[in-house]
Amino acid sequence: MDMGFPRFSGAVRGIVLASTAIYLLILLAVSFAPSLGQRIVEFGTLNPEHVLQGWVWQFVTYAFVSIDPLQFVLVMVGIYFIGSAVEQQVGWRRFTQLYFFSIIGSGVFGFLLSLTGLIAQGVAFSAGAAANGLLMVFYLLYRDAPIMLFPLPIQIPVKYIVIFTAAIEGAYLLLSHFSLFYTVMLAGLASGYLWHIVAARRVPSKRVEGPWQAVRNRYYRWKRRRAARKFEVYMRKQDPDSNRQYFDEYGNYLSPDDKKKDDGESRKPWIH
């Protein structure tokens, strides 16, 4: 776990857990109550014919409908790894906006194209559009960041991942005769790009820690905390009655002069 797995927290955790719970519900319903499972899938899948009848909730619910286990796992892994880095940069509020903007924007775009009666036909489901939106924003925030694709033991620049994703989904779009499913998937990339222009223009980009830098920095932080604990044990042996705290939670030394000023302001901890 010290090799660079992102923290499972924030909006990413909520989305992954909710998506997994819904997927398990659909899987159990399809397996043990096929008629109920079919109704759930039909209720949530984006179908232009149903939208014209007033089923507008499908612009959101289609992202939580999935059947194929491999597809579901790949999408959730992408949201976990890519989404965690994006959420860390933009915050959970903006991340949630981005996620649902990609879903709704891609769904509406595909629906409008379906009205032509020529392209974007069929149904759409899964959170692939949201994952593509996160991938595009990740690229726009961390343009020089490398990504290691399991099981390949090499790092690939994120721009090539975006190009490869667009090329593969574009090929499937052509092979499926411009189906709604792949139209919505590709629209996710455009939705992420549009969101970044409109909503995240002032979000500064920053360098991503590589796996070796992350391990090195964790090691140094561990050494500092370990040295701090040894020092506290030594000082308490010298003065058993003292309840003084020598270090903060990050291993920074707290100066003895760190106390309230007369005007009510507190001094910053002196960092050793």
LINJOCOR-V844728 format. One record per residue. N is the residue number from 1. SS is DSSP state (~ for helix, > for strand, _ for the rest). PHI is phi in whole degrees, 0 to 359 (none if undefined). Layout:
[[N:SS:PHI] [N:SS:PHI]]
This chain:
[[1:_:none] [2:_:280] [3:_:272] [4:_:112] [5:_:293] [6:_:291] [7:_:292] [8:_:267] [9:_:208] [10:~:68] [11:~:294] [12:~:299] [13:~:298] [14:~:299] [15:~:292] [16:~:295] [17:~:294] [18:~:296] [19:~:297] [20:~:292] [21:~:297] [22:~:293] [23:~:298] [24:~:296] [25:~:298] [26:~:296] [27:~:298] [28:~:293] [29:~:293] [30:~:294] [31:~:282] [32:~:251] [33:_:219] [34:~:307] [35:~:294] [36:~:294] [37:~:299] [38:~:296] [39:~:292] [40:~:296] [41:~:296] [42:~:295] [43:~:293] [44:~:261] [45:_:291] [46:>:285] [47:>:232] [48:~:306] [49:~:296] [50:~:287] [51:~:298] [52:~:295] [53:_:270] [54:_:107] [55:_:275] [56:_:289] [57:_:297] [58:~:293] [59:~:295] [60:~:250] [61:~:292] [62:~:298] [63:~:288] [64:~:254] [65:_:252] [66:_:205] [67:_:242] [68:_:292] [69:~:296] [70:~:296] [71:~:298] [72:~:298] [73:~:296] [74:~:297] [75:~:294] [76:~:294] [77:~:297] [78:~:297] [79:~:295] [80:~:294] [81:~:285] [82:~:288] [83:~:297] [84:~:297] [85:~:293] [86:~:292] [87:~:296] [88:~:299] [89:~:276] [90:~:259] [91:_:91] [92:~:289] [93:~:293] [94:~:295] [95:~:298] [96:~:298] [97:~:300] [98:~:299] [99:~:300] [100:~:281] [101:~:295] [102:~:296] [103:~:293] [104:~:291] [105:~:299] [106:~:293] [107:~:295] [108:~:295] [109:~:298] [110:~:296] [111:~:296] [112:~:297] [113:~:294] [114:~:294] [115:_:292] [116:_:292] [117:_:77] [118:_:246] [119:_:233] [120:_:56] [121:>:264] [122:_:100] [123:>:233] [124:>:226] [125:_:202] [126:_:82] [127:_:267] [128:~:299] [129:~:296] [130:~:294] [131:~:298] [132:~:293] [133:~:297] [134:~:295] [135:~:298] [136:~:295] [137:~:293] [138:~:302] [139:~:296] [140:~:291] [141:~:275] [142:_:234] [143:_:296] [144:_:261] [145:_:283] [146:>:270] [147:>:235] [148:>:262] [149:_:271] [150:_:293] [151:_:262] [152:_:289] [153:_:275] [154:_:229] [155:>:262] [156:>:243] [157:>:304] [158:~:297] [159:~:297] [160:~:287] [161:~:294] [162:~:296] [163:~:297] [164:~:297] [165:~:299] [166:~:296] [167:~:292] [168:~:295] [169:~:291] [170:~:295] [171:~:296] [172:~:294] [173:~:298] [174:~:291] [175:~:295] [176:_:268] [177:_:59] [178:_:59] [179:>:291] [180:~:297] [181:~:303] [182:~:282] [183:~:297] [184:~:293] [185:~:300] [186:~:293] [187:~:296] [188:~:299] [189:~:297] [190:~:293] [191:~:295] [192:~:298] [193:~:295] [194:~:295] [195:~:299] [196:~:298] [197:~:293] [198:~:277] [199:~:255] [200:_:239] [201:_:297] [202:_:263] [203:_:283] [204:_:289] [205:_:274] [206:_:215] [207:_:287] [208:_:270] [209:_:294] [210:_:287] [211:~:299] [212:~:286] [213:~:296] [214:~:296] [215:~:297] [216:~:299] [217:~:293] [218:~:295] [219:~:296] [220:~:295] [221:~:296] [222:~:296] [223:~:297] [224:~:293] [225:~:294] [226:~:295] [227:~:296] [228:~:296] [229:~:295] [230:~:298] [231:~:295] [232:~:295] [233:~:299] [234:~:297] [235:~:293] [236:~:289] [237:~:292] [238:~:286] [239:_:222] [240:_:298] [241:_:275] [242:_:277] [243:_:251] [244:_:292] [245:_:264] [246:_:269] [247:>:224] [248:_:272] [249:_:293] [250:_:261] [251:_:87] [252:_:275] [253:>:288] [254:_:264] [255:_:294] [256:_:298] [257:_:273] [258:_:282] [259:_:211] [260:>:292] [261:_:279] [262:_:293] [263:_:275] [264:_:95] [265:_:276] [266:>:256] [267:_:284] [268:_:287] [269:_:300] [270:_:281] [271:_:266] [272:_:273]]
